[in-house]
Amino acid sequence: MQIIASVDCDTPKFTRLPNGSTLLSLHFGHTESDIRAAGELSGIEQLDDFVKLWADADYPRRYEARGQYLIISPAKASDS
């Protein structure tokens, strides 16, 4: 599970990767309700986890900047 945030994404989009994980592309300004709407259309099972990863300030996460993109993923126990 990863989120890729950027300034050039008009609509949140979920993509299932060949390895079985799911990627969410969104704009820095998208809200929890935007994510829920896109997830419901896509039938994403981890929708609540994606919302928490994006919107819950207490959710443990890792950030990685790559050019104009910010990659956000859940923190592992070893990251603490």
C-alpha positions as CSV (number, residue, x, y, z in Angstrom):
1,M,0.0,0.0,0.0
2,Q,1.4,3.4,-1.1
3,I,0.1,6.8,-1.8
4,I,1.8,9.0,-4.5
5,A,0.9,12.6,-4.0
6,S,1.6,15.3,-6.6
7,V,0.3,18.6,-7.9
8,D,-0.7,17.1,-11.3
9,C,-3.3,14.5,-10.4
10,D,-6.9,15.7,-11.1
11,T,-8.7,12.7,-9.7
12,P,-7.7,10.1,-7.1
13,K,-6.9,6.8,-8.8
14,F,-6.3,3.4,-7.3
15,T,-4.1,1.0,-9.2
16,R,-3.6,-2.7,-8.4
17,L,0.0,-3.6,-9.1
18,P,1.2,-7.0,-10.4
19,N,2.7,-7.9,-7.0
20,G,-0.8,-7.6,-5.4
21,S,-0.3,-4.3,-3.6
22,T,-2.4,-1.2,-4.3
23,L,-1.2,2.3,-5.2
24,L,-3.3,5.5,-4.8
25,S,-2.3,8.5,-6.9
26,L,-3.8,11.8,-5.7
27,H,-3.3,15.6,-5.5
28,F,-2.0,17.2,-2.3
29,G,-5.4,18.9,-1.9
30,H,-7.6,15.8,-2.2
31,T,-9.7,15.0,0.9
32,E,-10.8,11.9,2.8
33,S,-14.2,12.1,0.9
34,D,-12.4,12.2,-2.4
35,I,-10.4,9.1,-1.5
36,R,-13.6,7.3,-0.3
37,A,-15.5,8.1,-3.5
38,A,-12.6,6.8,-5.7
39,G,-12.2,3.7,-3.5
40,E,-15.9,2.9,-3.6
41,L,-15.9,3.1,-7.4
42,S,-12.8,0.9,-7.6
43,G,-13.9,-1.7,-5.0
44,I,-10.8,-1.2,-2.9
45,E,-10.7,-3.5,0.2
46,Q,-8.2,-1.4,2.1
47,L,-10.1,1.8,1.7
48,D,-10.1,2.7,5.4
49,D,-6.4,2.0,5.6
50,F,-5.7,4.4,2.7
51,V,-7.9,7.1,4.3
52,K,-6.0,6.7,7.6
53,L,-2.6,6.8,5.8
54,W,-3.6,10.1,4.2
55,A,-5.7,11.8,6.8
56,D,-5.0,10.4,10.3
57,A,-2.2,12.4,11.9
58,D,-1.5,9.6,14.3
59,Y,-1.1,6.9,11.7
60,P,2.5,5.7,11.5
61,R,3.9,6.5,8.0
62,R,7.1,6.9,6.0
63,Y,7.7,9.7,3.5
64,E,10.0,9.7,0.5
65,A,10.4,12.6,-1.8
66,R,11.0,11.9,-5.5
67,G,11.1,15.0,-7.6
68,Q,7.7,16.5,-7.6
69,Y,6.1,13.4,-6.0
70,L,5.8,12.5,-2.3
71,I,5.5,8.7,-1.7
72,I,3.7,7.9,1.5
73,S,3.6,4.3,2.9
74,P,2.8,2.7,6.3
75,A,5.8,2.7,8.7
76,K,7.1,-0.7,9.6
77,A,8.0,-1.6,13.2
78,S,11.6,-1.3,12.3
79,D,11.1,2.3,11.1
80,S,10.3,3.5,14.6
